[in-house]
Amino acid sequence: MTPQEILTQHGPRESMDYDVVVVGGGPAGLSTAIRLKQLAAKEGKEVSVVVLEKGSEPGAHILSGAVLDPQSLTELLPNWKELGAPLDQPVTDEAMLFLSETTGYRTPNFLLPPCSQNHGNYIISLGALTKWLGEQAESLGVEIFPGFAAAEVLYNDAGAVTGVATGNMGVEKNGEPGPNFQIGMELLGKYTIFAEGSRGHLGKQIIAKFNLDEGCDPQSYGIGIKEVWEVDPERHEPGLVVHTAGWPMDDATYGGSFLYHMADNKIAMGFITGLNYQNPYLSPFEEFQRWKTHPNIRWYLENSKGEVTAKRIAYGARAITAGGLLSLPKTVFPGGALVGCDAGFLNVSRIKGSHAAIKSGMLAAEAAFAAVTAGRAQDELSAYPEAFEQSWLYTELNKSRNFKSWFKYGLRVGTLMNGLEQFGLRGRMPWTVRRDKPDHAYLKPAAECQPIEYPKPDGKLTFDRLSSVFISSAAHEENQPAHLTLKDASVPVNVNLAKYAGPEARYCPAGVYEFVKDDKGADRLQINAANCVHCKTCDIKDPTQNIVWVTPEGGGGPNYAQM
């Protein structure tokens, strides 16, 4: 039974009306909601705001490095320290390393450009900060519905967005309503703000429907894979921020790593691989595991005898919207707006997006508040992009607009040119470097590439996917339809496997995709949807764009307690 048939048979859906509906309870969405309520209180007016969050609670699906620039948080909540914001570890030192296979060269700190400097910033768990932002929003009167996934955009007869519908619950694998079936509900708003994070399911549809990316460079993404380790106090330097470039990436592949010393003898470490990589044999997960074996990295996880004594306590993965200002789509449309990574405000040169997400949410909220209190509804919030272009965030993103584009010429050229722009010219460059291909179009046929042999995991320093997914606490209702859908079921074997050696089995960091033999010895793609950590890499990197990620039942997915 199709969703439309379910609606026809079991509808109509109940609906709830609000002034503003926010889709996504991350930093951008919650900052939108908080700012709306602050403005309403200041003006003595009532503005109703609801936030839909597909995770089990705000922060459950949030993953980032993360080093936070507190500028926008201070603008939003100037008394965040008194309110108990979980910003407990200021940055105390930083290092930029360029790695070969066995050695590393540290760039002197006085040569680091402003975009690579972190004094005044904090090493945080973005999940913890998001949970705290949720508490602040609720204290202001924001309604938050955790465990409810927005599955459908609603439109009026004029084509404007009027809200969203949540997904049906209790639908079984065969598409039929089960004994615990509950039809979704409609959340209707004068304006709907989409804050789903990178490659948002509904944001992607909105961009396509309203041609919001017309005239922009194709969006560019990375896959960030992260672990949290508890380490020996002698190998822990609270507040140290380390970034690396080079090995194990080759010169043609964009990538880099982070290693952040948090409080309580914990280190957050991760690896980012640009999803415009060319070799289908490359595995971002395996590259991350291999990176940890470098002498400069494994030192933090070993004792003086060279034995791994640290303990891995968390794992996760998430796509990163990294195209920057040149790929930023139009952020408004009739009835709503895009904020945070749903639009693409991350500053890839700084490896930071949370401060930009918060600021973009504030700017959208200010435009929406003015519109609602003026009696408007379902039109374009043009004041939002206008305010963005006058903001410090625009100035910041404009300085780094070429950062990702330079790397299309390789690591050496990219590093040299970004050094010139960011250190020599301080971001005031007279040129603009464009890109013309989406990430999936860069993948080459397997016949043109060299297979990559990765070492087997040792279970101490390096690990396999399934043991990693286990500590992500990912869980989905087993009997629901797979939320990883195929436009054409024949493409994975006939095209992806035949031409590209089945890259989905390697780019997925959770072991969702496997090519197995059926009873007759023929290849088929097996989708282990329960493993999914909602990173969205498959939706981005599939060379045929045949895989479409849709929302599973609300509350499913990872539960990132410390990420």
HELIX and SHEET records of a PDB file:
HELIX    1   1 PRO A    3  HIS A   10  1                                   8    
HELIX    2   2 PRO A   27  GLU A   43  1                                  17    
HELIX    3   3 GLN A   71  LEU A   76  1                                   6    
HELIX    4   4 ASN A  109  LEU A  111  5                                   3    
HELIX    5   5 PRO A  114  SER A  116  5                                   3    
HELIX    6   6 LEU A  126  SER A  139  1                                  14    
HELIX    7   7 HIS A  201  LYS A  209  1                                   9    
HELIX    8   8 PRO A  233  ARG A  235  5                                   3    
HELIX    9   9 PRO A  284  TRP A  291  1                                   8    
HELIX   10  10 PRO A  295  ARG A  298  1                                   4    
HELIX   11  11 TRP A  299  LEU A  301  5                                   3    
HELIX   12  12 LEU A  325  SER A  327  5                                   3    
HELIX   13  13 GLY A  340  ASP A  342  5                                   3    
HELIX   14  14 SER A  354  THR A  373  1                                  20    
HELIX   15  15 ALA A  383  GLU A  389  1                                   7    
HELIX   16  16 TRP A  392  LYS A  399  1                                   8    
HELIX   17  17 PHE A  403  TRP A  406  1                                   4    
HELIX   18  18 PHE A  407  TYR A  409  5                                   3    
HELIX   19  19 LEU A  411  GLY A  419  1                                   9    
HELIX   20  20 LEU A  420  GLY A  424  3                                   5    
HELIX   21  21 ASP A  439  TYR A  442  5                                   4    
HELIX   22  22 ALA A  446  GLU A  448  5                                   3    
HELIX   23  23 ARG A  465  PHE A  470  1                                   6    
HELIX   24  24 VAL A  491  VAL A  491  1                                   1    
HELIX   25  25 PRO A  492  LEU A  497  3                                   6    
HELIX   26  26 ALA A  498  TYR A  500  1                                   3    
HELIX   27  27 GLU A  504  TYR A  507  1                                   4    
HELIX   28  28 ALA A  529  ASN A  531  5                                   3    
HELIX   29  29 THR A  537  LYS A  541  1                                   5    
SHEET    1   A 6 GLU A 143  PRO A 146  0                                        
SHEET    2   A 6 VAL A  49  GLU A  53  1                                        
SHEET    3   A 6 SER A  15  VAL A  23  1                                        
SHEET    4   A 6 GLU A 186  PHE A 194  1                                        
SHEET    5   A 6 VAL A 161  THR A 166 -1                                        
SHEET    6   A 6 ALA A 150  TYR A 155 -1                                        
SHEET    1   B 6 GLU A 143  PRO A 146  0                                        
SHEET    2   B 6 VAL A  49  GLU A  53  1                                        
SHEET    3   B 6 SER A  15  VAL A  23  1                                        
SHEET    4   B 6 GLU A 186  PHE A 194  1                                        
SHEET    5   B 6 GLY A 336  LEU A 338  1                                        
SHEET    6   B 6 VAL A 332  PHE A 333 -1                                        
SHEET    1   C 3 VAL A  67  LEU A  68  0                                        
SHEET    2   C 3 TYR A 122  ILE A 123 -1                                        
SHEET    3   C 3 GLN A  89  PRO A  90 -1                                        
SHEET    1   D 7 GLY A 104  THR A 107  0                                        
SHEET    2   D 7 ASP A  93  LEU A  99 -1                                        
SHEET    3   D 7 LEU A 240  GLY A 246  1                                        
SHEET    4   D 7 GLY A 255  HIS A 261 -1                                        
SHEET    5   D 7 LYS A 266  GLY A 274 -1                                        
SHEET    6   D 7 TYR A 221  GLU A 230 -1                                        
SHEET    7   D 7 LYS A 311  THR A 321 -1                                        
SHEET    1   E 2 MET A 169  VAL A 171  0                                        
SHEET    2   E 2 PRO A 177  GLN A 182 -1                                        
SHEET    1   F 2 LEU A 484  LEU A 486  0                                        
SHEET    2   F 2 ILE A 547  TRP A 549 -1                                        
SHEET    1   G 2 TYR A 513  LYS A 517  0                                        
SHEET    2   G 2 ASP A 523  ILE A 527 -1                                        
END                                                                             
